[in-house]
C-alpha cells in the first residue's frame, strides 16, 4: 500500500515537472518563432487533408 502511494507521488512529480518544462519552453518563444511554427502546422494539416 505504501509502495503504491510512493509510486503515485513519484509519477505526479514527474508529470508536473514535464508540464513546467513544456510551458517554460513555450513562454520563451518569440513572436517570429510562434508565427513560423503556426505556418508549419498549417502546411502539415493541408498536406494531411490531401491524403
N, CA, C and O of each residue as an XYZ file, in Angstrom:
204
protein
N       0.825     -1.203      0.000
C       0.000      0.000      0.000
C       0.864      1.260      0.000
O       0.643      2.175     -0.793
N       1.838      1.297      0.886
C       2.719      2.465      0.961
C       3.549      2.576     -0.314
O       3.810      3.679     -0.795
N       3.961      1.440     -0.859
C       4.732      1.443     -2.108
C       3.925      2.047     -3.248
O       4.463      2.785     -4.074
N       2.642      1.734     -3.290
C       1.769      2.286     -4.328
C       1.647      3.800     -4.180
O       1.677      4.521     -5.177
N       1.512      4.285     -2.958
C       1.413      5.732     -2.733
C       2.701      6.447     -3.133
O       2.657      7.519     -3.737
N       3.831      5.862     -2.802
C       5.117      6.455     -3.178
C       5.233      6.503     -4.695
O       5.679      7.506     -5.253
N       4.835      5.431     -5.362
C       4.888      5.387     -6.822
C       3.981      6.452     -7.437
O       4.361      7.113     -8.404
N       2.790      6.616     -6.878
C       1.863      7.641     -7.377
C       2.455      9.035     -7.205
O       2.369      9.852     -8.122
N       3.052      9.323     -6.055
C       3.655     10.639     -5.832
C       4.828     10.883     -6.783
O       5.008     11.997     -7.273
N       5.611      9.862     -7.039
C       6.732      9.996     -7.981
C       6.219     10.293     -9.382
O       6.754     11.162    -10.071
N       5.191      9.578     -9.803
C       4.623      9.811    -11.139
C       4.002     11.203    -11.247
O       4.134     11.857    -12.282
N       3.334     11.658    -10.204
C       2.773     13.013    -10.212
C       3.888     14.054    -10.287
O       3.767     15.042    -11.011
N       4.961     13.837     -9.548
C       6.091     14.766     -9.587
C       6.696     14.820    -10.994
O       7.008     15.901    -11.492
N       6.859     13.673    -11.627
C       7.407     13.631    -12.996
C       6.478     14.360    -13.960
O       6.940     15.125    -14.806
N       5.180     14.130    -13.840
C       4.216     14.779    -14.733
C       4.239     16.295    -14.558
O       4.228     17.031    -15.545
N       4.270     16.763    -13.328
C       4.313     18.210    -13.089
C       5.613     18.825    -13.598
O       5.611     19.936    -14.127
N       6.712     18.112    -13.440
C       7.995     18.606    -13.936
C       7.968     18.747    -15.459
O       8.434     19.749    -16.002
N       7.429     17.756    -16.134
C       7.331     17.825    -17.593
C       6.434     18.979    -18.023
O       6.736     19.674    -18.993
N       5.336     19.184    -17.310
C       4.416     20.276    -17.625
C       5.114     21.630    -17.507
O       4.970     22.483    -18.383
N       5.864     21.826    -16.438
C       6.572     23.095    -16.225
C       7.620     23.313    -17.318
O       7.789     24.435    -17.797
N       8.312     22.270    -17.708
C       9.317     22.390    -18.763
C       8.664     22.779    -20.089
O       9.170     23.651    -20.796
N       7.552     22.143    -20.429
C       6.873     22.446    -21.692
C       6.333     23.869    -21.685
O       6.493     24.590    -22.670
N       5.708     24.280    -20.612
C       5.167     25.643    -20.526
C       6.298     26.666    -20.579
O       6.176     27.691    -21.250
N       7.388     26.397    -19.883
C       8.527     27.320    -19.898
C       9.132     27.463    -21.275
O       9.540     28.558    -21.664
N       9.195     26.369    -22.022
C       9.742     26.433    -23.377
C       8.825     27.236    -24.283
O       9.299     27.950    -25.167
N       7.543     27.130    -24.079
C       6.602     27.851    -24.928
C       6.601     29.344    -24.609
O       6.434     30.164    -25.512
N       6.784     29.704    -23.355
C       6.776     31.121    -22.968
C       7.974     31.864    -23.557
O       7.868     33.040    -23.906
N       9.099     31.185    -23.666
C      10.309     31.863    -24.115
C      10.390     32.036    -25.626
O      11.373     32.588    -26.121
N       9.394     31.584    -26.371
C       9.410     31.743    -27.827
C       9.117     33.195    -28.198
O       8.333     33.878    -27.539
N       9.761     33.641    -29.262
C       9.477     34.972    -29.773
C       8.246     34.911    -30.677
O       7.793     33.827    -31.046
N       7.714     36.070    -31.029
C       6.553     36.111    -31.923
C       6.896     35.506    -33.281
O       6.065     34.839    -33.896
N       8.114     35.739    -33.744
C       8.547     35.182    -35.032
C       8.572     33.653    -34.985
O       8.140     32.997    -35.932
N       9.072     33.090    -33.898
C       9.105     31.629    -33.756
C       7.692     31.053    -33.721
O       7.433     30.001    -34.305
N       6.789     31.738    -33.042
C       5.394     31.272    -32.994
C       4.759     31.336    -34.380
O       4.017     30.432    -34.763
N       5.047     32.402    -35.137
C       4.487     32.545    -36.484
C       4.984     31.427    -37.384
O       4.203     30.828    -38.124
N       6.282     31.141    -37.324
C       6.859     30.072    -38.146
C       6.250     28.726    -37.770
O       5.918     27.925    -38.643
N       6.108     28.485    -36.489
C       5.518     27.223    -36.037
C       4.074     27.093    -36.517
O       3.656     26.014    -36.936
N       3.315     28.180    -36.460
C       1.934     28.151    -36.945
C       1.889     27.833    -38.439
O       1.053     27.046    -38.883
N       2.783     28.441    -39.209
C       2.824     28.179    -40.645
C       3.162     26.713    -40.930
O       2.578     26.105    -41.827
N       4.094     26.152    -40.177
C       4.456     24.745    -40.361
C       3.276     23.835    -40.037
O       3.051     22.842    -40.729
N       2.527     24.163    -39.001
C       1.363     23.348    -38.641
C       0.283     23.434    -39.712
O      -0.365     22.435    -40.021
N       0.086     24.622    -40.282
C      -0.904     24.790    -41.347
C      -0.508     23.973    -42.568
O      -1.357     23.320    -43.175
N       0.772     23.997    -42.938
C       1.246     23.205    -44.077
C       1.034     21.721    -43.823
O       0.594     20.994    -44.714
N       1.341     21.267    -42.619
C       1.161     19.851    -42.279
C      -0.302     19.454    -42.393
O      -0.621     18.415    -42.970
N      -1.197     20.276    -41.845
C      -2.628     19.945    -41.899
C      -3.151     19.958    -43.326
O      -3.989     19.128    -43.678
N      -2.675     20.885    -44.159
C      -3.086     20.912    -45.552
C      -2.616     19.665    -46.289
O      -3.364     19.104    -47.089
N      -1.388     19.224    -46.029
C      -0.870     18.016    -46.665
C      -1.622     16.783    -46.156
O      -1.831     15.832    -46.909
N      -2.020     16.792    -44.909
C      -2.740     15.666    -44.324
C      -4.112     15.511    -44.991
O      -4.582     14.394    -45.205
N      -4.743     16.632    -45.314
C      -6.066     16.591    -45.950
C      -5.994     16.028    -47.371
O      -6.972     15.461    -47.857
N      -4.853     16.178    -48.040
C      -4.706     15.693    -49.417
C      -4.702     14.174    -49.476
O      -5.089     13.595    -50.491
N      -4.270     13.519    -48.402
C      -4.153     12.063    -48.419
C      -5.295     11.422    -47.784
O      -5.354     10.194    -47.714
